[in-house]
Amino acid sequence: MQRFTNRVVLVTGAGSGIGRAAAVRIGAEGGSVFCVDVSQAGLDETVASITAAGGAATGQCCDVSDEAQVRAAVAACVAQYGSLYALVNMAGILRFDDTDAMPTDSWARVIAVNLTGTMILCREVLPHLIATRGSIVNAASTAALAGLPCGAAYSASKGGVLAMTRSIAVEFAKRGVRANCVCPGDINSGMTTDIVWPPNMDFELIGRISSLSGPKEAEVMAGVIAMLASEDAVHITGEDIRVDGGTLS
Ligand SMILES: NC(=O)c1ccc[n+]([C@@H]2O[C@H](COP(=O)([O-])OP(=O)(O)OC[C@H]3O[C@@H](n4cnc5c(N)ncnc54)[C@H](O)[C@@H]3O)[C@@H](O)[C@H]2O)c1
């Protein structure tokens, strides 16, 4: 499949995990991929994978919660490639805190990156997506749909992403822009291997959100994200697709 030939896709969180897998897939399908992440090393690896396979990719270091950096990244993308067809918004962080001892700055950082950062990207690319009748794929989570113990900040951020994406879908439908979410669950990535648990974490509670068939690699997300970003999903907007091995079924 070459669904992204002559199309430009900006992927955030492209330096690792699901964002990287999506960037590699879109590059393999002919897209020019503008990769954004806070990790320069992660970006270098992703861009190298795409270009080694014959694809087109550029990396730009950017903190998605910083408006000036996001504006600069979107401007650089459009200056380099001339247009923008899709935004794949995968940058995110996960922190666990006991809610009855939640540090306000921990809450604020999770909201700033996962929710505000996702909004800033959407806002900045929308004029370009209107021009190409393009689309947005945001990263929500199963944590937006079911309780994540000690994950109040993360769950709130992902519930916000889900609701915001539906709003954008309705607001921009007449202007030809689609907006959808993926809700991953139990995907092996930097996020899931580097977890710092609160002291005395009750792991029985975590079992409720573990997938029936075991964790999967980030590549299982790539085809779903590429489908939603592409014209295969021309009549899908405001939707959220759970990719969780049936955990919440
Ligand atoms: N892995 C899972 O099981 C799972 C489940 C539900 C939702 N998600 C969501 O999927 C998305 C991708 O996560 P992943 O599992 O691939 O994790 P990951 O940690 O492998 O990738 C996240 C990437 O985002 C980048 N990032 C973090 N903060 C950033 C910032 N401020 N600005 C720019 N980039 C930043 C990181 O450097 C990293 O490369 C996230 O939004 C995450 O919340 C993942």
The ligand as an SDF file (V2000), in Angstrom:
LIG
                    3D

 44 48  0  0  0  0  0  0  0  0999 V2000
    2.2310    1.9230   25.5070 N   0  0  0  0  0  0  0  0  0  0  0  0
    0.9620    1.8130   25.8680 C   0  0  0  0  0  0  0  0  0  0  0  0
    0.4890    0.7300   26.3050 O   0  0  0  0  0  0  0  0  0  0  0  0
    0.0330    2.9950   25.7590 C   0  0  0  0  0  0  0  0  0  0  0  0
   -1.2770    2.8550   26.2350 C   0  0  0  0  0  0  0  0  0  0  0  0
   -2.1560    3.9010   26.1220 C   0  0  0  0  0  0  0  0  0  0  0  0
   -1.7490    5.0990   25.5290 C   0  0  0  0  0  0  0  0  0  0  0  0
   -0.4840    5.2210   25.0810 N   0  0  0  0  0  0  0  0  0  0  0  0
   -0.1290    6.5170   24.4820 C   0  0  0  0  0  0  0  0  0  0  0  0
    0.5210    6.3270   23.2470 O   0  0  0  0  0  0  0  0  0  0  0  0
    1.4310    7.4180   23.0120 C   0  0  0  0  0  0  0  0  0  0  0  0
    2.7880    6.8490   22.6640 C   0  0  0  0  0  0  0  0  0  0  0  0
    3.3260    6.2230   23.8190 O   0  0  0  0  0  0  0  0  0  0  0  0
    4.3880    5.0460   23.7710 P   0  0  0  0  0  0  0  0  0  0  0  0
    3.7970    3.8970   24.4780 O   0  0  0  0  0  0  0  0  0  0  0  0
    4.8970    4.8660   22.3920 O   0  0  0  0  0  0  0  0  0  0  0  0
    5.5130    5.6620   24.7480 O   0  0  0  0  0  0  0  0  0  0  0  0
    7.0280    6.0790   24.4890 P   0  0  0  0  0  0  0  0  0  0  0  0
    7.5020    6.5980   25.7900 O   0  0  0  0  0  0  0  0  0  0  0  0
    7.7690    4.9640   23.8640 O   0  0  0  0  0  0  0  0  0  0  0  0
    6.8970    7.2680   23.4210 O   0  0  0  0  0  0  0  0  0  0  0  0
    6.4970    8.5560   23.7840 C   0  0  0  0  0  0  0  0  0  0  0  0
    7.3930    9.5560   23.0720 C   0  0  0  0  0  0  0  0  0  0  0  0
    6.9480   10.8820   23.3930 O   0  0  0  0  0  0  0  0  0  0  0  0
    8.0870   11.6740   23.5930 C   0  0  0  0  0  0  0  0  0  0  0  0
    7.7580   12.8150   24.4360 N   0  0  0  0  0  0  0  0  0  0  0  0
    7.5220   12.8170   25.7830 C   0  0  0  0  0  0  0  0  0  0  0  0
    7.2930   14.0690   26.1920 N   0  0  0  0  0  0  0  0  0  0  0  0
    7.3660   14.8640   25.1030 C   0  0  0  0  0  0  0  0  0  0  0  0
    7.2270   16.2580   24.9010 C   0  0  0  0  0  0  0  0  0  0  0  0
    6.9650   17.0840   25.9160 N   0  0  0  0  0  0  0  0  0  0  0  0
    7.3660   16.7430   23.6420 N   0  0  0  0  0  0  0  0  0  0  0  0
    7.6600   15.9180   22.6130 C   0  0  0  0  0  0  0  0  0  0  0  0
    7.8130   14.5880   22.7530 N   0  0  0  0  0  0  0  0  0  0  0  0
    7.6810   14.0790   23.9810 C   0  0  0  0  0  0  0  0  0  0  0  0
    9.1120   10.7530   24.2620 C   0  0  0  0  0  0  0  0  0  0  0  0
   10.4280   11.2410   24.1420 O   0  0  0  0  0  0  0  0  0  0  0  0
    8.8670    9.4630   23.4970 C   0  0  0  0  0  0  0  0  0  0  0  0
    9.6960    9.3720   22.3660 O   0  0  0  0  0  0  0  0  0  0  0  0
    1.4270    8.2540   24.2970 C   0  0  0  0  0  0  0  0  0  0  0  0
    0.6060    9.3880   24.1240 O   0  0  0  0  0  0  0  0  0  0  0  0
    0.8490    7.3230   25.3200 C   0  0  0  0  0  0  0  0  0  0  0  0
    0.2190    8.0170   26.3750 O   0  0  0  0  0  0  0  0  0  0  0  0
    0.4200    4.2170   25.1740 C   0  0  0  0  0  0  0  0  0  0  0  0
  1  2  1  0
  2  3  2  0
  2  4  1  0
  4  5  1  0
  4 44  2  0
  5  6  2  0
  6  7  1  0
  7  8  2  0
  8  9  1  0
  8 44  1  0
  9 10  1  0
  9 42  1  0
 10 11  1  0
 11 12  1  0
 11 40  1  0
 12 13  1  0
 13 14  1  0
 14 15  2  0
 14 16  1  0
 14 17  1  0
 17 18  1  0
 18 19  2  0
 18 20  1  0
 18 21  1  0
 21 22  1  0
 22 23  1  0
 23 24  1  0
 23 38  1  0
 24 25  1  0
 25 26  1  0
 25 36  1  0
 26 27  1  0
 26 35  1  0
 27 28  2  0
 28 29  1  0
 29 30  1  0
 29 35  2  0
 30 31  1  0
 30 32  2  0
 32 33  1  0
 33 34  2  0
 34 35  1  0
 36 37  1  0
 36 38  1  0
 38 39  1  0
 40 41  1  0
 40 42  1  0
 42 43  1  0
M  CHG  2   8   1  16  -1
M  END
$$$$
